[in-house]
Amino acid sequence: MTVGTQCERRENEFREILGIRFFVGCAQRAIELIQQGGLLVVPAAPALKNIAHDSSYREALLEADVVITDSALMVMLWNILQRDSIPRLSGLTYLRELLKCPDVRKPGQCFWIMASAASAGTNLAWLYKQKIDVPAQDVYVAPTYGVKIEDEELLERIRERGPSHVIVTLGGGIQERLGFYLKQNLQVLPAVHCIGAAIAFLSGDQVRIPCWADRFYLGWLFRCVSEPVRYFPRYWSARKLIGLMLRYRGSLPEFVRRQV
């Protein structure tokens, strides 16, 4: 294979969608791209719709090293509008592949950022059943972050532990900003994987989503049925992404500051 062919193949692994350079390859390749250090984010439609007015979230996506195509709505709209055929790579599929990596499974090599103590307990119990033993020193329960993220304790914990991987399991819109904060403030950046609720779908911390449902873009439906009051408004609001896709397609939306 010639150098030109290799470059063309690698360039075909990405698409500019809403001004963001999305990776459109497989999970194994995505892991390979950041295994030496970098920030990977998994923007879902309910958060992605905010790209036009949330400056810190927008910056986090633009500065991420790998952005995967978790949003089924975005992927379907892009393929229809552009007559393309990019695949969806969900956070759940990505996490399943990531947990096969020997260095992720090795104690001391992976640092987990959890949303709450209860979630941490459920997730760690599930990981233990998968023969992944996570030391207590490698688990951090995140505080409630405001508009500006500052967490010196977290930075010190990661510096002290020196992991090869940091896995962030917080909500969309928050975890991307936290990942970017780590990228800005860690002198030695590990592979930072912002996988959101993906582990909760496996551990039972949230509704379990089977592989077939994830493959057929039905994860959102499982969540809405399990907790309609919590999730239906969230996914209903994601319809705003349709307007952005129709108007901007591959271009970065014009920034419009929200009226307070």
C-alpha positions in Angstrom: 0.0 0.0 0.0 1.4 3.4 -1.0 1.7 6.4 1.4 -0.9 8.2 -0.6 -3.4 5.4 -0.2 -2.7 5.2 3.5 -3.3 8.9 3.9 -6.5 8.7 1.9 -7.8 5.8 4.0 -7.0 7.7 7.2 -8.8 10.8 5.9 -11.8 8.7 5.1 -12.0 7.8 8.8 -13.4 11.3 9.5 -16.2 13.6 8.5 -16.8 17.3 9.3 -20.3 17.4 10.8 -21.5 20.6 12.3 -17.9 21.8 12.2 -16.8 18.9 14.4 -14.3 16.3 13.1 -16.2 13.1 13.8 -14.4 9.7 13.6 -16.3 7.2 11.5 -14.3 4.1 11.9 -14.5 1.1 14.2 -14.1 1.0 18.0 -10.7 -0.8 17.8 -9.3 2.0 15.6 -10.7 4.8 17.9 -9.0 3.2 20.9 -5.8 2.9 18.9 -5.9 6.7 18.0 -5.8 7.8 21.7 -4.0 4.9 23.4 -0.9 7.0 23.8 -2.8 9.9 25.3 -5.7 12.1 24.2 -9.3 13.0 24.7 -12.2 10.9 23.3 -15.8 12.2 23.6 -19.1 10.6 22.8 -21.7 13.4 22.1 -25.3 12.3 22.2 -28.1 14.3 20.5 -29.5 15.9 23.7 -26.2 17.6 24.4 -25.1 18.0 20.8 -28.0 20.2 20.0 -26.4 22.8 22.4 -23.4 23.4 20.2 -24.7 26.7 18.9 -25.0 28.4 22.3 -22.9 26.5 24.9 -19.4 27.9 24.4 -17.5 25.6 26.8 -19.2 22.4 25.4 -18.6 23.6 21.9 -14.9 24.2 22.7 -14.5 20.8 24.3 -15.8 19.1 21.1 -13.6 21.1 18.8 -10.5 20.4 20.9 -11.2 16.7 21.4 -8.8 14.3 19.7 -11.4 11.7 18.8 -15.2 12.4 18.6 -17.3 9.3 17.8 -20.7 9.1 16.2 -22.9 8.1 19.1 -25.9 10.1 18.0 -28.2 7.9 15.9 -30.2 11.0 15.0 -27.2 12.8 13.7 -25.9 9.8 11.8 -29.3 9.2 10.1 -29.7 12.8 9.1 -26.2 13.1 7.8 -26.5 10.0 5.6 -29.8 11.2 4.2 -28.7 14.8 3.6 -25.3 14.0 2.2 -26.1 10.6 0.6 -23.3 9.1 2.7 -23.1 5.9 4.6 -21.1 6.5 7.8 -21.7 4.0 10.6 -22.8 4.8 14.1 -20.3 4.0 16.8 -22.1 4.1 20.1 -20.6 4.7 23.4 -21.8 1.3 24.5 -20.1 -0.5 21.6 -16.9 1.5 22.3 -16.9 0.7 26.0 -17.4 -3.0 25.3 -14.3 -3.0 23.1 -12.3 -0.8 25.5 -12.9 -3.2 28.4 -11.2 -6.0 26.4 -7.9 -4.0 26.5 -5.3 -5.7 28.8 -4.1 -2.4 30.2 -7.6 -1.2 31.0 -8.2 -4.5 32.9 -4.9 -4.2 34.8 -5.2 -2.8 38.4 -3.6 0.6 38.7 -3.7 1.4 34.9 -7.3 2.7 34.8 -8.8 5.6 36.8 -12.6 5.8 37.0 -14.6 9.0 37.5 -18.1 8.1 38.7 -21.3 10.2 38.9 -22.2 9.2 42.5 -21.2 6.9 45.3 -24.2 4.7 44.5 -23.3 4.5 40.8 -19.7 3.7 41.7 -20.8 0.8 43.9 -23.0 -0.7 41.2 -20.5 -0.2 38.4 -17.5 -1.5 40.4 -19.4 -4.6 41.5 -20.2 -5.3 37.8 -16.6 -4.7 36.8 -15.4 -7.1 39.5 -17.7 -9.8 38.0 -16.0 -9.2 34.7 -12.7 -9.9 36.4 -11.7 -6.2 36.4 -10.6 -5.3 39.9 -10.4 -1.5 40.5 -8.5 -0.3 43.6 -10.3 2.3 45.7 -7.5 4.8 45.0 -8.5 4.6 41.3 -12.1 5.7 41.8 -13.2 9.3 42.1 -16.8 10.4 42.8 -17.2 13.7 41.0 -18.8 16.7 42.7 -21.5 18.7 41.1 -19.7 20.9 38.6 -20.9 24.4 37.7 -20.5 26.4 34.5 -16.8 26.6 35.0 -15.0 23.4 35.9 -12.2 23.5 38.5 -11.2 20.4 40.4 -7.7 20.4 41.8 -8.3 17.4 43.9 -9.1 15.3 40.8 -5.9 16.6 39.0 -3.8 15.7 42.0 -5.3 12.2 42.3 -4.6 11.5 38.6 -1.1 12.9 38.8 -0.4 10.8 41.9 -1.8 7.5 40.4 -0.4 8.0 36.9 -2.9 5.9 35.0 -2.7 5.0 31.3 -6.5 5.5 31.0 -9.1 7.8 32.7 -12.7 6.7 32.1 -15.4 9.4 32.7 -18.9 8.2 33.4 -20.7 11.5 33.8 -23.7 13.0 31.9 -23.4 14.5 28.5 -22.5 18.2 28.4 -20.6 17.8 31.6 -18.2 15.0 30.9 -16.9 16.6 27.7 -16.0 19.8 29.5 -14.4 17.8 32.3 -12.3 15.9 29.8 -11.2 19.1 28.2 -10.3 20.5 31.6 -8.1 17.4 32.2 -6.5 17.9 28.8 -5.7 21.5 29.6 -4.3 20.9 33.0 -2.4 17.6 33.0 1.2 17.8 31.9 1.1 14.1 31.0 -2.3 13.3 29.5 -3.5 9.7 29.6 -6.2 8.4 27.3 -9.3 10.1 28.6 -12.5 8.3 27.5 -15.7 10.2 28.1 -18.2 7.3 27.8 -21.1 8.7 29.9 -23.8 6.3 30.9 -22.5 3.4 28.8 -21.3 1.4 31.8 -24.6 2.0 33.5 -26.3 0.1 30.7 -24.1 -2.9 31.4 -24.0 -2.8 35.2 -27.7 -2.2 35.8 -27.2 1.2 37.3 -29.6 2.3 34.6 -31.8 0.2 32.3 -29.8 -2.6 30.6 -29.6 -2.1 26.8 -29.0 -5.3 24.9 -26.6 -5.3 21.9 -29.4 -5.7 19.4 -31.3 -2.6 20.7 -28.1 -0.6 20.6 -27.4 -1.8 17.0 -30.9 -0.8 15.9 -30.6 2.7 17.5 -33.2 1.9 20.2 -31.2 2.7 23.3 -33.1 6.0 23.7 -36.4 4.1 23.7 -35.3 1.7 26.5 -34.3 4.7 28.6 -37.6 6.5 28.0 -39.7 3.5 28.8 -37.7 2.8 32.0 -37.9 6.4 33.3 -40.3 8.4 31.1 -40.4 11.5 33.3 -36.6 11.8 33.4 -35.7 10.9 29.8 -38.6 11.7 27.5 -38.2 15.5 27.9 -34.5 15.1 27.3 -34.8 13.2 24.1 -37.8 15.3 22.9 -35.5 18.3 23.2 -33.0 16.6 20.9 -35.3 17.3 18.0 -33.6 20.7 17.8 -30.6 18.9 16.3 -32.7 18.4 13.2 -32.8 22.1 12.4 -29.1 22.5 13.0 -28.3 19.6 10.7 -30.6 20.9 7.9 -29.1 24.4 8.1 -25.4 23.7 8.7 -24.7 20.1 7.7 -20.8 20.1 7.7 -20.4 23.7 8.9 -19.9 24.9 12.5 -23.2 26.6 13.6 -23.0 30.3 14.2 -22.6 30.9 18.0 -25.7 32.5 19.6 -25.5 33.3 23.2 -28.5 32.3 25.2 -30.7 35.0 26.6 -30.8 34.9 30.4 
